[in-house]
Every structure is written in structure tokens, then in C-alpha cells.
Amino acid sequence: MRKLVEYPTPSLNERDRRWAAARKEMDARGLDCLILCGWPAMWDFNIANARYLCPIGGNAEFNVLVFPRAGEPTSFIYSPVFTEYWRGAQNWVADVRPKRATFGDSVADRIAELGLTGAKVGIDGLAGPLDPDGWVPHSMYARLQARLPKVSLVNLDDMMEKLRTVKSAEEIAILEKAAALGDLMLQACRDTARPGVKECEVYARMMEVMLANGGEEPTLFLWAADAHPYPHPFRVPTTRPLAKNDMIICEMHPKFGGYFTHVERTFCLGEPEPRYLDIYDACLAAYRRGLSLFKPGAKISQAMDAVRDTIEDSGFGICEAGIHGHGLASLEYPRYRHHAKGGDAAALAAIGDEFRAGMVFAMNIDLFDPKWRGGETGCVFAETIVISDDGARRLHSFPTEFQRVAV
């Protein structure tokens, strides 16, 4: 079978950088091994840590990674049918195995092979600052405890997520490709949406251009089309034909090589009601305020509170307004969202209240007018931003203005 060298995989130098950073942190914590439970859930949020050290993932694949402090790691995938594919699709990890019996048994066998049956082993996927529910099945954790009674299993909390916070030049280059896919998706919406065309046909065309240009499933894509849609897209498309003066609001996390970006726009088939333009202008004003303040060393909280003040001074209400990190997952560090501020307090404390060069995050501003139509409709806007040495740079090139579709 041919080696799938075209599969988007960062360089071996990038691999070595990440492995060294992970092992340095393991040394500091006295960990002999990591178990990274790469579960294909929540749009692949739960596989990101494993994929950071072993580029296996996408298409709902598992990647349960045993990563010793010394020696070669082992990735356990779901099925023997895919084993040779994953050995050929990436060159970071040579030891790729299908699970045998259960994932718990497979990992326990490998820990025993490594002679680590009395070791201190860190495991992700338990309750942590970014996911207080965790994602490791109880059955797997119980099986590891039963099979490895002398192993000390330690919750990694957010060790890996912190390592992933600042992106390398290679990661930013991949994210730029993902952002370009988002621009193509928005262009496809503008070109395809017309009265009489079904919602699902527009959605399908947008997804097609992402996949046809190298994008990857699964990815998040939220949609709403209506004369007066809610101020955030929460649903999948229907078979309803679009009508003149329909509004379309959409949120996409286009994905390339496992890396997600985030873009949102508001469209109207024809001329929108004037209040929509007012709301959208307020979205842009808040976005631009943020861009002017985001720079290395600036306080995240101060910048985002200034964004909030800009919105409140306009008289509009917040459906969503904030930033959250993007990389191998959405909702990474940094996080500061005014619609989820209580949940993000720990996230801010974990990494410090400061922007750093190499941080990549989405800024989304979804607003409504509480005095118009009961506050039950509004506009959305979002883009992905990278912090450079001298400020903030948008990764997208699609126009920021309100999108009127000629009918």
C-alpha cells in the first residue's frame, strides 16, 4: 500500500518539540508514562491531547496513546482494518495497534510490556478545568485499576491543554489553511443561497467546498435560516426552500489536518430590515475594539471587558460574546466569554490573565436588541485571530460587512 504522504502531518521537528515539552512536564510531575484517551467526541475535542503527540484522528477514529517518559509511544485505534492505513498515513508513531478486548486491557498490556506496573501514570479525560465532566468511560478506568493495582493513576487535569495553548509556526500555518476553508464556505453560501433553493442544498454546498479543498470531518457547522432567526444558529438545515428576505446565520469550525478555526456571518436574501444592520454594526464595532486591544502582554480580562462595554454602550444585548482558543480542538485556552464567565474563571486563572504571542482564538460577537421583536432575533459575527509579536491578526480574508445576497 502506498504511503499516504499527502496526509497533513506536521514535521518531525515539530513532533520532537512537542514530545520534549511533554516529557519535560512529566519530569516535573514525576510521571513515568501518560495515557491520553483520544475519544472521538464533541467534534474531536476529546482526541486533541492524543493527536497533539500522535497525528491520528479524524473521521471518528480513536487514538488511545500510551506515551512513556522514555522510549516509543503506542497508539491504540479501534479496528484492525485501519491499522496499516494509520501506520502509513503518518510518520510520528510507528507502533500503531488495534485494541484487543477493551481499550483498558490494551493499555494495561502495554504498560506491563514497558515494565511500568508500579509506575506513576498520568491520564487525561478525567474531570478537569476545561471539561468538568471528563470523557473517559468508567469501565476503562475501572479496568485499568483492576489490571494495574500497583500503578498510581494521576489525573492530568489540564497539563496537555496548557502545552497546546501557544501555537508554533507550523500550527499557525495549518490554522491559516483551515481559515481559508472557512472563507470558501462563506463564499459558497453567498453564491448558492437564493429563493427557492433548499436550506440543506446551501449547507451541503458549503460543506462540499470544505471537503473538496482538503477539509476533514467531523467538524462543527451550525445553521439557521428564517425571516427572523434566533440570535445564534443552533440547528441543522431543513428541506425548506429559502424565501426572499430570509436571514441566514451560520457558525462553522472548518477543519484541516485536525486543526479548527471559527467563522460566523449573517446573510440576507435581499435587503434586511434596518434594525438588523444596526445590530450587525454593533457586532463589528465590538470586534474591532477587541482587535485594537489584543497584543502580547495585554490583560485578557481588561480587553474583553472593554469589548463588553462597547456592546453595552450600544444598547444591544449579548447572546454570545467572548474569545476561546482554537487548535486541535475548539474551546481551548485562552477562554474569556461573557456568556459563560463563571465557567471560564478557572480557565483564566489556569494560564494567567495575559495574551501571549502564538495564541490563536475565535472572537465571536452574537447580539440582539432587547427592545426589538422581543429580543428573539439578532446577528452573528466571528473570526479566528492569532496574536503576533506586535498585535492581533485576523486569519480570514472574507469581507467583514453584512452579506446581502442579490435576488
PyMOL commands that set and color helices and strands:
alter all, ss='L'
color gray80, all
select helices_A, chain A and resi 12-29+45-53+80-89+103-113+138-147+159-163+169-192+199-212+274-293+300-314+338-351+373-375
alter helices_A, ss='H'
color red, helices_A
select strands_A, chain A and resi 33-38+63-68+74-77+95-98+120-123+152-155+221-226+247-252+255-256+259-260+263-269+317-326+330-337+360-368+378-388+391-394+403-405
alter strands_A, ss='S'
color yellow, strands_A
deselect
rebuild
show_as cartoon
